[in-house]
Amino acid sequence: MRAWLLSVLSLTLLYTGCSEETKWSAVDRLIETRFSDVSEITTDSLAERLAASDSIVLLDARTLEEYEVSHIPGARRIDPSTTDFSEFDSMGRDAPIVVYCSVGYRSARVADRLQDAGFRNVSNVRGSIFRWVNEGRRVVRGDSTVREVHPYDDTWGDLLNPSLHAYEPGASIKK
């Protein structure tokens, strides 16, 4: 019941004229409550780890359409609804896996499933790609650096700087 109320409150805050900080706090709290067993990593920590090492398995848990607009360099796409992690069977169960999506909800769900499958070193990116790109960090399409990100939808896309919205590769829109 508490998780449901928090979900309703979070969505209400997204639809109202609250500050961006208040909206992010509500979304972060929703994810923390729903996926309390999933470790989180900040965008700052992820940037540091990516700069220091290439041993992280970075997973983008968004749709193919979202991934094709842009993604964090080095990320592999994983279907956000998957329950089959057999492609990772060759990795050790302690391999560092970091998952992100648009704001962190779908990736937290994937991280939770990975943990259920026996992976022990899994983290979800707090704020995911929206926070990453809002902070001015690099995203790519193929080998090219780009500025735009798929906004998922009008509600969640409100957390992404409007100048960064694109629903398909190369087609930026302004709100």
Solvent accessible surface area in square Angstrom, and as a share of the most:
residue,aa,sasa,rsa
1,M,172,0.77
2,R,156,0.57
3,A,38,0.30
4,W,154,0.54
5,L,92,0.46
6,L,26,0.13
7,S,36,0.23
8,V,66,0.38
9,L,92,0.46
10,S,0,0.00
11,L,71,0.35
12,T,66,0.39
13,L,34,0.17
14,L,7,0.04
15,Y,160,0.61
16,T,64,0.37
17,G,85,0.82
18,C,42,0.25
19,S,64,0.41
20,E,97,0.44
21,E,137,0.62
22,T,57,0.33
23,K,20,0.08
24,W,19,0.07
25,S,63,0.41
26,A,9,0.07
27,V,1,0.00
28,D,9,0.04
29,R,106,0.39
30,L,11,0.05
31,I,6,0.03
32,E,58,0.26
33,T,34,0.20
34,R,118,0.43
35,F,9,0.04
36,S,89,0.58
37,D,119,0.62
38,V,14,0.08
39,S,63,0.41
40,E,63,0.28
41,I,13,0.06
42,T,67,0.39
43,T,4,0.03
44,D,79,0.41
45,S,42,0.27
46,L,0,0.00
47,A,29,0.22
48,E,119,0.53
49,R,86,0.31
50,L,53,0.26
51,A,94,0.73
52,A,90,0.70
53,S,45,0.29
54,D,143,0.74
55,S,75,0.49
56,I,19,0.10
57,V,24,0.14
58,L,5,0.02
59,L,1,0.00
60,D,0,0.00
61,A,0,0.00
62,R,0,0.00
63,T,52,0.30
64,L,87,0.43
65,E,105,0.47
66,E,2,0.01
67,Y,41,0.16
68,E,82,0.37
69,V,0,0.00
70,S,0,0.00
71,H,19,0.09
72,I,0,0.00
73,P,40,0.25
74,G,71,0.68
75,A,9,0.07
76,R,104,0.38
77,R,81,0.30
78,I,8,0.04
79,D,63,0.32
80,P,16,0.10
81,S,78,0.50
82,T,26,0.15
83,T,106,0.62
84,D,92,0.48
85,F,15,0.06
86,S,65,0.42
87,E,108,0.48
88,F,1,0.00
89,D,88,0.46
90,S,113,0.73
91,M,40,0.18
92,G,48,0.46
93,R,84,0.31
94,D,84,0.44
95,A,21,0.17
96,P,30,0.19
97,I,1,0.00
98,V,1,0.01
99,V,0,0.00
100,Y,0,0.00
101,C,1,0.01
102,S,4,0.03
103,V,7,0.04
104,G,0,0.00
105,Y,62,0.24
106,R,27,0.10
107,S,0,0.00
108,A,0,0.00
109,R,74,0.27
110,V,0,0.00
111,A,0,0.00
112,D,41,0.21
113,R,54,0.20
114,L,0,0.00
115,Q,48,0.21
116,D,117,0.61
117,A,45,0.35
118,G,30,0.28
119,F,2,0.01
120,R,164,0.60
121,N,64,0.33
122,V,5,0.03
123,S,15,0.09
124,N,0,0.00
125,V,0,0.00
126,R,70,0.26
127,G,1,0.01
128,S,0,0.00
129,I,0,0.00
130,F,0,0.00
131,R,44,0.16
132,W,13,0.05
133,V,3,0.02
134,N,48,0.25
135,E,87,0.39
136,G,55,0.53
137,R,55,0.20
138,R,121,0.44
139,V,1,0.00
140,V,8,0.05
141,R,64,0.23
142,G,57,0.55
143,D,146,0.76
144,S,66,0.43
145,T,84,0.49
146,V,22,0.13
147,R,146,0.53
148,E,21,0.09
149,V,0,0.00
150,H,20,0.09
151,P,0,0.00
152,Y,87,0.33
153,D,53,0.27
154,D,101,0.52
155,T,21,0.12
156,W,42,0.15
157,G,0,0.00
158,D,61,0.32
159,L,1,0.01
160,L,2,0.01
161,N,70,0.36
162,P,65,0.41
163,S,53,0.34
164,L,4,0.02
165,H,1,0.00
166,A,0,0.00
167,Y,88,0.33
168,E,104,0.46
169,P,66,0.41
170,G,58,0.56
171,A,37,0.29
172,S,66,0.43
173,I,69,0.35
174,K,163,0.69
175,K,134,0.57
